[in-house]
Amino acid sequence: MAHNNSFSQPEKPFETLEEEGQAFADDASPIRSGHEVIGDYLKTLPDAPGVYRMLDAKSEVLYVGKARSLKKRVANYANRTGHTTRILRMIHATASMMFVRTDTETEALLLESNLIKQLKPRYNVLLRDDKSFPHILIKAGAYPQITKHRGAKSDKGDYFGPFASPGAVNRTLNQLQKAFLLRNCSDSMFENRTRPCLQYQIKRCAGPCVGLVSEADYAALVDDARRFLSGRTTRVQAELAEQMEQASQNLEFERAAALRDRIRALTQVQAHQGINPQGITDADVVALHSASGSTCIQVFFFRAGQNWGNRAYFPRVMKDCEDEEILEAFLGQFYSSKAPPPQILLSHETGNGAMIAEALGTIAGRKVEILVPQRGEKRALVEHALTNARESLARKVSETATHAKLLTGVGEAFGMESPPQRIEVYDNSHIMGTNAVGGMIVAGPEGFVKGQYRKFNIKSTDLTPGDDFGMMREVLTRRFSRLMKEDPDRAGEANGVSLWPDVVLIDGGAGQLSASLDVFNELGIEGVTLVSVAKGEERDAGREVFHMPARQPFALPFRDPTLYFLQRLRDEAHRFAIGAHRQKRAKQTGATPLDDIPGVGASRKRALLAHFGSAKAVSRAGLPDLEAVDGVSKALALKIYEFFHGERA
């Protein structure tokens, strides 16, 4: 994708976008904003496609948009009439603009989607939950492994998906192992087995590790699995049925029973998939429903003629956004990091359907068709997705209302003037002071904000092992020192939630509260409600005691919903901190001196350990032996040798 130069005001040339974006913020006093500033750019803007950014007085991006003609689009903003309330607020807050010219409007659409995901502007429709989807991977090799895969497709083999959730993948894998008896063990375990494992005993593996199935027969099983996952389900099941009938006629009743179980497993896979359309092979069905200022978008995934699940999204939208605008923004952001299928079925028309299809085709490297079906099976699929979108949004609105009541209860319990909008909960995890980690979780008006969770590796070297008070001091000092530096005015937001907490909840008693209060006093933190929660007598849940500065310890009623809510927050912080601690401990357990050698990454480390058996054996190896390892060059072998033995004489 080629982008031409950016454009600026004629009075002052700019070499970079950053300089242009700062122009009005630095030059004018007082800072100008609104229609006047926007109109000044019209003198130099071309009648060509591109992407523009609107920035406020602090050079924070308010909005990212694309245009077929930059000059005409900006001229529209310069007009003082004809704008919605949202657009007017955005215009009045604009202190500068930045521009990137593109060769085509399609390139502008792709760039716009990437910038929105990266910058998260306040006035754009924003896709908030954009995790990668899991796939099923059948690895390449003599005896391929079948496994769940998430992330970059770095391993060689065949990928099938996407599946809507890990649960959908796990259910499918469970039945596929019964049907095709493919191994799911790691390569190292496979290479070192001397007798069959439990998977073979419960008839979920053919036992290739100990030669209980020939390479040719195992390859046939792999081929059947590939065909089934590619949509040729009827043919695979028919062949298995023929084999079962033949085995029965030959009085091979045990083999016939095994084939019957495999057919049953395949049937269960299809039963879990629900709707399996006849006229669709690879397609996504995208349906949007809006109500009460909120929006839900349901995406159903159909691959190889099979339904591989669905997922609901609740993008951040302004109240006056049109459905067409929301859906178009969603498609651009959703597929900017995912390969789109050949066909996408929509519930609503978009004004730029042909351009979006062209942009998605650029991402996929092939033609992508966007349809809004009006009748037939495809329309029935869209209606089904719309029903799910309506029901999901109704549940979300109900949950949000309940959550708002709980936040009101928290505000009342802690004597606050208004319900908190951001609650941060802190906990520490360690074993006798080793691998100590602090965890912070965040809850806002819509529940847990997992994108803002943070873990803190305890760095202090002068702490007594197991000093929980000292650990909490370090965590809070690091957290709030950085917050004061990055957002001193307490105006920053992320995903619609303020960066500054209204409530800080500490897992612990009066001692933890005292340590936390010392940090707040040292840093001059005010306006944040500080609370510690200690388990009651016999550590019973429901008998928690709350500690606050200048207030006697207190408890909430045993069956109070607010108490249950605070318990959930405390338990989530505990879960997150323990998880971070276990990850750190596992990483340390698997650490070797090879990790400290520049140029030795994960793959070369595996190759060295597989060749020599241990890091100690690598340290004793001679230079010719190191050079013999697959993937290790002479230069790297010399570097490894010198790391353990010093420079050669």
VOGU-3710 file (C-alpha; in Angstrom, 3 decimals, decimal comma):
1> mahnnsfsqp> 0,000/0,000/0,000  1,531/3,289/-1,068  0,830/6,554/0,717  1,837/9,964/-0,535  2,887/12,989/1,434  0,817/14,521/4,210  -0,714/17,988/3,864  -0,612/21,020/6,129  -1,357/24,719/6,250  0,500/26,912/3,753
11> ekpfetleee> 1,975/29,191/6,415  4,345/26,559/7,744  5,703/23,411/6,017  5,838/20,170/7,960  8,076/17,177/7,410  6,236/14,683/9,606  2,676/13,996/10,630  3,608/14,521/14,267  4,859/18,048/13,559  1,710/18,864/11,632
21> gqafaddasp> -0,515/17,538/14,412  1,199/19,771/16,994  0,992/22,920/14,897  -1,986/24,706/16,316  -1,430/23,343/19,812  2,002/24,995/19,921  1,540/28,199/17,895  -1,698/29,725/19,008  -2,317/31,344/22,353  -5,043/30,912/23,284
31> irsghevigd> -5,384/27,682/21,320  -7,842/27,960/18,449  -10,318/25,188/17,770  -13,426/24,308/15,813  -14,608/25,427/12,368  -11,975/28,166/12,069  -9,059/25,773/12,500  -10,571/23,170/10,169  -11,261/25,773/7,484  -7,603/26,865/7,432
41> ylktlpdapg> -6,577/23,454/6,044  -8,735/23,753/2,930  -6,159/25,901/1,104  -3,682/23,054/0,658  -5,792/19,879/0,669  -6,080/17,952/-2,623  -9,193/16,546/-4,263  -7,821/13,024/-3,668  -8,509/10,062/-1,363  -6,857/9,786/2,016
51> vyrmldakse> -7,171/9,508/5,780  -7,531/12,401/8,222  -7,155/12,672/11,978  -8,778/15,292/14,194  -6,822/16,150/17,361  -7,626/18,152/20,474  -5,498/20,778/22,212  -3,373/18,038/23,842  -2,741/16,392/20,447  -4,845/13,399/21,438
61> vlyvgkarsl> -6,704/11,868/18,510  -10,437/12,558/18,596  -11,438/10,914/15,330  -9,963/9,015/12,385  -11,811/9,083/9,081  -11,331/8,239/5,422  -12,379/10,330/2,440  -12,782/9,919/-1,308  -11,782/13,574/-1,456  -9,910/15,047/1,499
71> kkrvanyanr> -10,747/18,587/0,388  -14,498/17,962/0,140  -14,707/16,036/3,398  -12,858/18,705/5,403  -14,953/21,421/3,702  -18,025/19,635/5,061  -16,640/19,866/8,612  -15,868/23,565/8,063  -19,574/24,256/7,468  -21,297/25,563/10,585
81> tghttrilrm> -24,624/23,816/9,983  -25,944/20,367/9,169  -24,075/18,380/11,820  -25,293/16,016/14,503  -24,644/16,795/18,162  -21,794/14,280/18,260  -20,069/15,783/15,210  -20,501/19,319/16,555  -18,833/18,365/19,853  -15,983/16,777/17,914
91> ihatasmmfv> -15,552/19,849/15,690  -15,496/22,254/18,641  -12,825/20,132/20,358  -10,591/19,965/17,259  -7,401/22,029/17,565  -5,416/20,490/14,699  -5,640/17,877/11,957  -3,325/15,384/10,286  -3,629/13,939/6,795  -2,269/11,030/4,782
101> rtdteteall> -2,990/10,861/1,061  -3,550/7,415/-0,488  -3,705/6,230/-4,076  -7,221/4,809/-3,763  -10,213/5,013/-1,433  -9,776/1,290/-0,733  -6,293/1,944/0,648  -7,772/4,739/2,749  -10,326/2,326/4,214  -7,625/-0,173/5,187
111> lesnlikqlk> -5,440/2,525/6,739  -8,414/4,020/8,595  -9,290/0,637/10,159  -5,710/0,057/11,302  -5,408/3,537/12,819  -8,719/3,209/14,694  -7,591/-0,074/16,249  -4,219/1,430/17,156  -5,289/4,870/18,419  -8,810/4,101/19,797
121> prynvllrdd> -10,196/7,614/19,138  -12,990/8,848/21,374  -15,522/9,603/18,596  -15,024/6,507/16,412  -17,043/3,320/16,525  -14,605/0,974/18,266  -14,472/-2,811/18,319  -13,465/-3,500/21,914  -13,100/-7,307/22,010  -10,868/-8,352/19,134
131> ksfphilika> -9,084/-11,481/20,267  -7,777/-14,033/17,804  -9,882/-17,088/17,125  -8,801/-20,680/17,815  -8,212/-23,144/14,999  -7,677/-26,888/14,704  -4,205/-27,709/13,412  -3,112/-30,993/11,868  0,658/-30,654/11,849  2,890/-31,815/9,025
141> gaypqitkhr> 5,100/-34,896/9,476  5,108/-38,663/9,390  2,655/-39,052/12,285  0,855/-35,683/12,451  -0,461/-34,332/15,714  -3,959/-32,823/15,928  -4,187/-29,908/18,328  -5,834/-26,588/19,148  -3,960/-23,554/17,818  -4,317/-19,849/18,535
151> gaksdkgdyf> -2,245/-16,974/17,220  0,127/-16,701/14,258  0,126/-19,666/11,883  3,814/-20,416/12,337  3,684/-24,229/12,393  3,598/-26,191/9,148  0,396/-28,106/8,580  -3,301/-27,698/7,804  -5,390/-25,144/9,729  -9,159/-25,446/10,049
161> gpfaspgavn> -11,296/-22,657/11,461  -11,928/-20,173/12,843  -13,967/-21,552/15,727  -15,962/-19,077/17,772  -14,586/-20,185/21,146  -12,072/-22,545/22,784  -15,034/-24,580/24,009  -16,207/-25,210/20,444  -12,702/-26,351/19,472  -12,353/-28,603/22,527
171> rtlnqlqkaf> -15,707/-30,291/21,869  -14,822/-30,880/18,229  -11,329/-32,157/19,056  -12,737/-34,508/21,677  -15,012/-36,153/19,117  -12,424/-36,093/16,318  -9,970/-38,012/18,502  -12,633/-40,671/19,029  -13,436/-40,746/15,304  -9,955/-40,663/13,771
181> llrncsdsmf> -7,650/-41,777/16,614  -5,036/-39,085/15,939  -2,443/-38,313/18,581  -2,552/-35,067/20,559  0,698/-35,553/22,504  3,718/-33,289/22,034  6,533/-34,327/19,704  8,953/-34,874/22,600  6,493/-37,147/24,403  5,747/-38,993/21,167
191> enrtrpclqy> 9,433/-39,640/20,479  10,182/-40,927/23,983  7,230/-43,257/24,649  8,005/-46,918/25,276  4,424/-48,066/25,877  0,966/-46,744/24,965  -0,428/-43,866/27,028  -3,904/-43,467/28,504  -5,261/-41,988/25,257  -4,712/-45,342/23,560
201> qikrcagpcv> -6,328/-47,205/26,459  -9,526/-45,139/26,220  -9,582/-45,533/22,402  -8,709/-41,974/21,454  -5,370/-42,674/19,782  -4,120/-45,378/17,406  -0,823/-45,704/19,305  1,643/-44,630/16,587  4,289/-43,836/19,234  4,940/-47,564/19,843
211> glvseadyaa> 4,208/-48,867/16,346  0,651/-50,088/16,940  -0,401/-48,556/13,616  1,611/-48,394/10,408  2,600/-45,078/8,879  0,341/-45,770/5,875  -2,700/-46,615/8,017  -2,122/-43,550/10,205  -1,826/-41,413/7,061  -5,236/-42,755/5,977
221> lvddarrfls> -6,711/-41,653/9,324  -5,183/-38,206/8,889  -6,591/-37,976/5,355  -10,074/-38,865/6,654  -9,803/-36,157/9,322  -8,728/-33,572/6,754  -11,618/-34,487/4,455  -14,117/-34,307/7,303  -12,874/-30,880/8,421  -12,943/-29,736/4,774
231> grttrvqael> -16,662/-30,449/4,536  -16,702/-33,893/2,904  -18,499/-35,338/5,909  -21,043/-37,483/4,071  -18,372/-39,268/2,052  -16,243/-40,007/5,124  -19,198/-41,359/7,077  -20,363/-43,463/4,110  -16,914/-45,041/3,795  -16,817/-45,810/7,512
241> aeqmeqasqn> -20,299/-47,343/7,271  -19,132/-49,590/4,408  -16,088/-50,664/6,414  -18,292/-51,431/9,435  -20,644/-53,543/7,300  -17,717/-55,427/5,768  -16,170/-56,078/9,184  -19,496/-57,364/10,472  -19,840/-59,743/7,503  -16,309/-61,002/8,171
251> leferaaalr> -17,288/-61,615/11,809  -14,757/-58,974/12,941  -17,164/-57,718/15,558  -14,579/-55,841/17,638  -13,448/-53,853/14,591  -17,073/-53,254/13,587  -17,824/-51,895/17,071  -14,814/-49,569/16,872  -15,997/-48,250/13,489  -19,506/-47,794/14,901
261> driraltqvq> -18,068/-45,668/17,727  -16,166/-43,555/15,205  -19,334/-42,933/13,163  -21,188/-42,012/16,347  -18,444/-39,526/17,269  -18,714/-37,820/13,872  -22,489/-37,591/14,254  -22,033/-35,918/17,635  -19,692/-33,338/16,098  -22,398/-32,352/13,622
271> ahqginpqgi> -25,090/-32,388/16,321  -23,106/-29,844/18,377  -22,776/-27,596/15,320  -26,519/-26,963/15,112  -27,352/-25,316/11,790  -25,396/-26,776/8,863  -26,576/-25,021/5,670  -26,676/-26,844/2,358  -25,943/-23,927/0,039  -23,024/-22,355/1,901
281> tdadvvalhs> -19,473/-23,622/2,236  -17,267/-20,824/3,645  -19,033/-17,694/4,890  -19,514/-15,365/7,855  -22,975/-14,121/8,779  -22,885/-10,663/10,391  -26,069/-9,270/11,957  -26,526/-5,970/13,817  -29,206/-4,922/16,272  -29,370/-1,545/18,037
291> asgstciqvf> -31,618/-0,420/20,888  -31,471/2,134/23,707  -28,176/3,582/22,477  -26,416/0,203/22,545  -25,477/-2,178/19,736  -24,823/-5,901/19,436  -23,229/-7,527/16,394  -23,451/-11,300/16,075  -20,981/-13,146/13,837  -21,657/-16,760/12,834
301> ffragqnwgn> -18,818/-18,741/11,271  -19,546/-21,337/8,581  -16,608/-23,295/7,198  -16,702/-26,339/4,923  -20,492/-26,274/5,134  -20,406/-26,607/8,927  -21,377/-24,187/11,677  -18,287/-23,538/13,801  -19,935/-21,264/16,335  -20,826/-17,628/16,862
311> rayfprvmkd> -19,680/-14,683/18,939  -21,389/-11,500/20,109  -19,673/-8,097/19,972  -20,716/-4,879/21,678  -18,790/-2,069/19,946  -18,402/1,324/21,553  -20,766/3,682/19,705  -22,100/7,186/20,151  -25,866/7,505/20,538  -26,418/9,187/17,152
321> cedeeileaf> -24,401/6,672/15,085  -26,342/5,093/12,223  -26,439/1,300/11,814  -24,758/1,618/8,412  -21,819/3,530/9,926  -21,464/1,034/12,797  -21,519/-2,014/10,526  -19,018/-0,532/8,091  -16,609/0,370/10,907  -17,013/-3,088/12,437
331> lgqfysskap> -16,176/-4,898/9,189  -13,051/-2,824/8,619  -11,695/-3,373/12,136  -12,819/-7,002/12,483  -11,114/-8,207/9,309  -8,041/-5,984/9,495  -6,185/-8,804/11,302  -8,230/-11,822/10,169  -8,561/-13,506/6,790  -12,119/-12,926/5,558
341> ppqillshet> -14,026/-15,849/3,994  -15,095/-15,796/0,326  -18,607/-14,679/1,294  -19,960/-12,352/3,997  -23,720/-12,140/4,585  -24,947/-8,912/6,219  -28,207/-7,951/7,897  -27,971/-4,316/6,707  -26,837/-2,530/3,577  -23,693/-0,418/3,769
351> gngamiaeal> -23,134/2,573/1,559  -19,648/1,370/0,641  -20,261/-2,366/0,181  -18,305/-2,666/-3,069  -15,331/-0,767/-1,648  -15,343/-2,852/1,553  -15,432/-6,038/-0,533  -12,469/-4,791/-2,570  -10,530/-3,927/0,605  -11,245/-7,328/2,173
361> gtiagrkvei> -10,228/-8,986/-1,086  -6,887/-7,194/-0,775  -6,465/-8,647/2,732  -7,504/-12,168/1,669  -5,623/-12,201/-1,640  -8,774/-13,351/-3,480  -12,290/-12,176/-4,272  -14,592/-11,501/-1,311  -18,332/-11,143/-1,905  -20,570/-9,088/0,422
371> lvpqrgekra> -24,300/-9,831/0,227  -27,470/-8,674/1,993  -29,763/-11,645/1,204  -33,495/-11,012/0,940  -34,870/-14,553/0,684  -34,030/-18,226/0,845  -31,606/-20,128/3,057  -29,125/-17,263/3,297  -31,810/-14,891/4,543  -32,875/-17,502/7,109
381> lvehaltnar> -29,295/-17,587/8,415  -29,244/-13,792/8,700  -32,590/-13,806/10,542  -31,237/-16,435/12,940  -28,189/-14,236/13,607  -30,444/-11,197/14,107  -32,497/-13,075/16,692  -29,303/-13,928/18,563  -28,168/-10,284/18,349  -31,466/-9,044/19,832
391> eslarkvset> -31,382/-11,567/22,662  -27,694/-10,913/23,422  -28,264/-7,155/23,560  -31,261/-7,609/25,876  -29,139/-9,715/28,237  -26,306/-7,183/28,065  -28,604/-4,260/28,873  -30,099/-6,197/31,790  -26,649/-7,089/33,115  -25,485/-3,478/32,754
401> athaklltgv> -28,488/-2,239/34,745  -27,781/-4,795/37,468  -24,120/-3,804/37,469  -25,075/-0,135/37,835  -27,107/-1,023/40,953  -24,113/-2,894/42,377  -21,825/0,089/41,789  -24,386/2,283/43,533  -24,289/-0,153/46,467  -20,479/0,054/46,581
411> geafgmespp> -20,638/3,845/46,651  -23,131/3,766/49,519  -21,186/1,141/51,501  -17,967/3,173/51,275  -19,606/6,568/51,916  -18,959/7,978/48,436  -20,905/10,870/46,943  -21,552/8,989/43,687  -21,165/5,420/42,370  -17,592/4,527/41,353
421> qrievydnsh> -16,865/4,265/37,641  -13,526/2,491/37,989  -12,525/0,073/40,744  -8,981/-1,295/40,967  -8,328/-4,382/43,078  -4,812/-5,440/44,120  -3,404/-8,732/45,369  0,032/-10,367/45,676  1,064/-13,958/45,053  4,295/-15,815/45,931
431> imgtnavggm> 5,651/-18,964/47,557  7,831/-18,132/50,561  8,742/-14,879/48,841  9,900/-16,502/45,578  8,577/-15,493/42,133  6,609/-12,695/43,788  4,034/-10,993/41,573  1,489/-8,266/42,212  -1,772/-8,233/40,294  -4,230/-5,441/39,494
441> ivagpegfvk> -7,675/-6,031/38,024  -10,118/-3,339/36,887  -13,917/-3,211/36,960  -16,055/-0,515/35,370  -19,704/0,171/34,528  -19,817/-2,792/32,122  -17,970/-5,318/34,273  -14,358/-6,451/34,244  -12,069/-4,436/31,939  -9,562/-7,189/31,201
451> gqyrkfniks> -7,591/-5,143/28,699  -6,437/-2,953/31,610  -5,345/-5,711/33,973  -1,703/-5,346/35,000  0,870/-7,567/36,670  3,914/-6,291/38,559  7,033/-8,408/38,944  8,364/-7,487/42,389  11,774/-5,900/41,820  12,832/-4,743/45,288
461> tdltpgddfg> 15,906/-6,605/46,545  15,751/-5,376/50,142  12,400/-6,972/51,001  12,226/-9,785/53,518  10,905/-12,903/51,734  7,146/-12,965/52,155  6,871/-9,263/53,130  3,353/-8,652/51,772  3,278/-5,090/53,070  6,503/-4,212/51,283
471> mmrevltrrf> 5,268/-5,842/48,068  2,049/-3,834/48,163  4,005/-0,621/48,751  6,108/-1,338/45,663  3,102/-2,192/43,477  1,105/0,895/44,459  4,143/3,182/44,236  4,919/2,010/40,701  1,289/2,141/39,595  0,438/5,622/40,895
481> srlmkedpdr> 3,820/7,232/40,180  3,360/6,306/36,542  -0,283/7,391/36,551  0,618/10,814/37,951  3,257/11,204/35,264  1,094/10,063/32,328  -2,254/11,576/33,340  -1,718/14,327/35,945  -5,020/16,045/35,070  -7,020/12,811/35,499
491> ageangvslw> -8,639/13,338/32,108  -7,380/10,223/30,325  -9,656/7,381/29,270  -9,263/3,881/27,848  -12,217/2,037/26,313  -14,546/4,641/27,794  -13,259/4,155/31,354  -11,165/6,731/33,247  -7,530/5,825/33,854  -7,807/6,993/37,463
501> pdvvlidgga> -9,660/4,746/39,920  -12,455/5,959/42,173  -11,896/3,003/44,517  -8,733/1,039/45,309  -9,550/-2,267/46,996  -6,682/-4,123/48,699  -6,833/-7,799/49,637  -5,718/-7,730/53,278  -6,396/-6,272/56,697  -5,432/-3,190/58,664
511> gqlsasldvf> -1,708/-3,708/57,977  -2,206/-3,692/54,201  -4,382/-0,591/54,514  -1,689/1,195/56,535  1,004/0,334/53,973  -1,200/1,510/51,124  -2,117/4,727/52,931  1,592/5,489/53,418  2,089/5,312/49,637  -0,880/7,602/48,966
521> nelgiegvtl> 0,402/10,141/51,499  3,946/10,056/50,092  2,706/10,602/46,530  0,018/13,102/47,500  -2,818/10,999/46,079  -6,222/12,450/46,954  -9,758/11,794/45,838  -9,358/7,996/45,677  -11,308/5,861/48,157  -8,923/3,345/49,742
531> vsvakgeerd> -10,352/0,141/51,226  -8,858/-3,158/52,378  -10,907/-6,328/52,737  -9,915/-9,053/55,194  -11,465/-12,473/55,546  -13,522/-12,870/58,700  -13,265/-15,422/61,467  -12,247/-18,867/60,221  -11,729/-17,198/56,822  -15,392/-17,693/55,942
541> agrevfhmpa> -16,639/-16,037/52,764  -19,476/-13,717/53,715  -17,859/-12,579/56,960  -15,343/-10,215/55,379  -14,269/-7,158/57,372  -13,624/-3,873/55,541  -11,037/-1,330/56,708  -10,982/2,338/55,652  -8,943/5,322/56,875  -10,545/7,197/59,805
551> rqpfalpfrd> -13,351/4,667/60,063  -13,964/1,698/62,324  -13,772/-1,743/60,667  -17,176/-2,837/59,424  -18,961/-5,700/57,684  -21,787/-5,795/55,189  -24,981/-7,813/55,698  -24,416/-11,518/55,058  -26,673/-11,759/52,003  -26,083/-8,262/50,650
561> ptlyflqrlr> -25,616/-8,308/46,806  -22,935/-5,627/47,203  -20,951/-8,002/49,411  -21,175/-10,757/46,801  -20,022/-8,258/44,160  -16,986/-7,204/46,213  -16,182/-10,883/46,856  -16,195/-11,465/43,091  -13,798/-8,565/42,591  -11,482/-9,844/45,322
571> deahrfaiga> -11,577/-13,407/43,936  -10,846/-12,184/40,400  -7,783/-10,282/41,660  -6,673/-13,403/43,525  -7,111/-15,560/40,412  -5,198/-13,111/38,239  -2,299/-12,739/40,700  -1,970/-16,519/41,148  -2,010/-17,023/37,392  0,757/-14,456/36,904
581> hrqkrakqtg> 2,786/-16,094/39,685  2,413/-19,550/38,138  3,488/-18,262/34,740  6,582/-16,691/36,255  7,387/-19,850/38,221  6,913/-22,053/35,150  9,148/-19,780/33,101  11,856/-19,924/35,762  11,541/-23,715/35,966  12,159/-24,023/32,235
591> atplddipgv> 14,973/-21,463/32,186  18,478/-22,548/31,145  21,770/-20,732/30,523  20,904/-20,930/26,818  18,326/-18,164/27,389  21,184/-15,718/28,017  22,989/-16,350/24,719  22,256/-13,703/22,050  20,927/-15,321/18,897  19,580/-18,436/20,613
601> gasrkralla> 15,803/-18,218/20,456  13,120/-20,744/21,307  13,565/-22,890/18,166  17,366/-23,101/18,388  17,112/-23,777/22,121  14,816/-26,732/21,366  17,197/-27,965/18,670  20,194/-27,813/21,027  18,386/-29,564/23,865  17,039/-32,232/21,510
611> hfgsakavsr> 20,535/-32,837/20,097  22,495/-32,887/23,363  19,806/-33,833/25,882  20,463/-31,069/28,430  21,876/-27,561/28,817  24,789/-29,008/30,785  25,694/-31,236/27,837  25,547/-28,190/25,547  27,981/-26,363/27,833  30,460/-29,250/27,534
621> aglpdleavd> 30,134/-29,684/23,760  33,013/-28,949/21,430  32,797/-26,532/18,526  32,421/-29,241/15,816  29,565/-30,832/17,792  27,750/-27,504/18,076  28,144/-26,874/14,347  26,478/-30,232/13,657  23,170/-29,112/15,231  20,439/-28,377/12,704
631> gvskalalki> 19,854/-24,621/12,427  23,100/-23,605/14,177  25,549/-21,777/11,905  29,306/-21,730/12,407  29,114/-18,167/13,733  26,401/-19,058/16,243  28,223/-22,246/17,266  31,308/-20,144/18,005  29,189/-17,690/20,026  27,709/-20,561/22,095
641> yeffhgera> 31,120/-22,122/22,651  32,655/-18,834/23,767  29,694/-18,164/26,096  30,514/-21,303/28,096  34,288/-21,487/27,655  35,419/-17,932/27,104  37,139/-16,710/23,953  39,331/-19,257/22,219  43,031/-18,763/22,389
//
